[in-house]
């Protein structure tokens, strides 16, 4: 099993942006905030995987995103969208924890309020 805790406010995968290159051609690019967060998550996965081989075969991923609130309890039902939080985590695993996130056979994910630090907790295990 691989465990990782990504400290800080959960970030969702941003939609691709489009612009023009200097030569006038249309180009698609990933927003800076998404690229930066993915790099931080990749670094954490590299640390978690130190000395371990990549997981093979079908895997189960459990993702819990915690948002800070001293007033609210229970489920977090506003933005960022849970599916986009999942996407940024899975994309960050590629080539580090798994060869490709296509190997993910099961996902359990939630967004919750918590009085503690904002974070995303991730567990990856073979099934």
C-alpha positions as CSV (number, residue, x, y, z in Angstrom):
1,X,0.0,0.0,0.0
2,X,1.2,3.5,-0.8
3,X,0.0,6.4,1.5
4,X,0.5,10.1,0.7
5,X,-0.8,13.3,2.3
6,X,-0.8,16.4,0.2
7,X,-0.9,19.3,2.6
8,X,-2.7,22.5,1.5
9,X,-6.0,23.3,-0.1
10,X,-7.1,20.7,-2.6
11,X,-6.7,21.8,-6.2
12,X,-8.7,20.5,-9.1
13,X,-7.5,19.8,-12.6
14,X,-8.0,22.9,-14.6
15,X,-9.5,22.8,-18.1
16,X,-7.0,23.3,-21.0
17,X,-6.6,26.9,-22.1
18,X,-6.2,28.0,-25.7
19,X,-4.1,30.7,-27.1
20,X,-1.9,31.7,-30.0
21,X,1.8,30.9,-30.3
22,X,4.2,33.6,-31.7
23,X,3.8,32.1,-35.1
24,X,0.0,32.5,-34.9
25,X,-0.9,28.9,-34.5
26,X,-3.5,27.9,-31.9
27,X,-2.0,26.0,-28.9
28,X,-3.5,24.3,-25.9
29,X,-1.9,24.5,-22.6
30,X,-2.5,23.5,-19.0
31,X,-3.1,26.3,-16.5
32,X,-0.1,27.3,-14.4
33,X,-1.9,26.5,-11.1
34,X,-2.7,22.9,-12.3
35,X,0.9,22.4,-13.5
36,X,2.4,23.6,-10.2
37,X,0.1,21.4,-8.1
38,X,0.7,18.3,-10.3
39,X,4.4,18.8,-9.9
40,X,4.1,19.1,-6.1
41,X,2.0,15.9,-6.0
42,X,4.4,14.1,-8.3
43,X,7.2,15.0,-5.9
44,X,5.3,13.6,-2.9
45,X,4.6,10.4,-4.8
46,X,8.3,10.1,-5.7
47,X,9.2,10.3,-2.0
48,X,6.4,7.8,-1.1
49,X,7.7,5.4,-3.8
50,X,11.4,5.6,-2.8
51,X,12.9,2.1,-3.0
52,X,9.6,0.6,-4.1
53,X,8.6,-0.8,-7.5
54,X,5.7,0.6,-9.4
55,X,2.4,-1.1,-8.7
56,X,1.2,-3.5,-11.4
57,X,-2.2,-4.9,-12.2
58,X,-5.5,-3.4,-11.0
59,X,-5.3,-0.9,-8.2
60,X,-7.8,0.7,-5.8
61,X,-7.3,4.4,-5.0
62,X,-8.9,6.1,-2.0
63,X,-8.9,9.9,-2.1
64,X,-10.2,12.1,0.7
65,X,-10.0,15.8,0.3
66,X,-10.3,17.8,3.5
67,X,-11.4,21.5,3.6
68,X,-11.0,23.6,6.7
69,X,-14.1,24.8,8.5
70,X,-14.8,25.6,12.1
71,X,-18.5,26.3,11.4
72,X,-19.5,23.5,8.9
73,X,-19.3,19.8,9.4
74,X,-19.9,16.8,7.1
75,X,-19.7,16.8,3.3
76,X,-18.1,19.6,1.3
77,X,-20.5,20.2,-1.6
78,X,-19.1,23.3,-3.3
79,X,-16.2,23.8,-5.7
80,X,-13.7,22.4,-6.5
81,X,-15.5,19.5,-8.2
82,X,-14.5,16.0,-6.8
83,X,-14.0,14.5,-10.2
84,X,-11.4,17.2,-11.0
85,X,-9.6,16.6,-7.7
86,X,-9.5,12.9,-8.6
87,X,-8.1,13.7,-12.1
88,X,-5.2,15.8,-10.9
89,X,-4.2,13.1,-8.4
90,X,-4.4,10.2,-10.9
91,X,-2.5,12.1,-13.6
92,X,0.2,12.8,-11.0
93,X,0.7,9.1,-10.4
94,X,1.5,8.3,-14.0
95,X,5.0,6.9,-14.4
96,X,5.7,7.1,-10.7
97,X,3.2,4.9,-8.8
98,X,1.7,3.3,-11.8
99,X,2.8,3.0,-15.4
100,X,-0.6,4.5,-16.4
101,X,-3.7,5.5,-14.4
102,X,-5.7,3.2,-16.7
103,X,-4.7,0.5,-14.2
104,X,-7.1,2.1,-11.6
105,X,-9.9,-0.3,-11.3
106,X,-11.7,1.2,-8.2
107,X,-11.9,4.7,-6.8
108,X,-13.3,5.7,-3.5
109,X,-13.4,9.5,-3.1
110,X,-14.9,12.1,-0.9
111,X,-14.8,15.8,0.0
112,X,-15.3,16.6,3.7
113,X,-15.0,19.5,6.1
114,X,-12.4,19.2,8.9
115,X,-11.2,21.5,11.6
116,X,-7.6,20.6,10.9
117,X,-5.3,21.3,8.1
118,X,-6.6,21.3,4.5
119,X,-5.2,18.3,2.7
120,X,-5.8,15.4,0.4
121,X,-5.1,11.9,1.7
122,X,-4.4,9.2,-0.9
123,X,-4.1,5.5,-0.5
124,X,-3.2,3.2,-3.4
125,X,-3.2,-0.6,-3.2
126,X,-3.4,-3.6,-5.4
127,X,-6.8,-5.4,-5.6
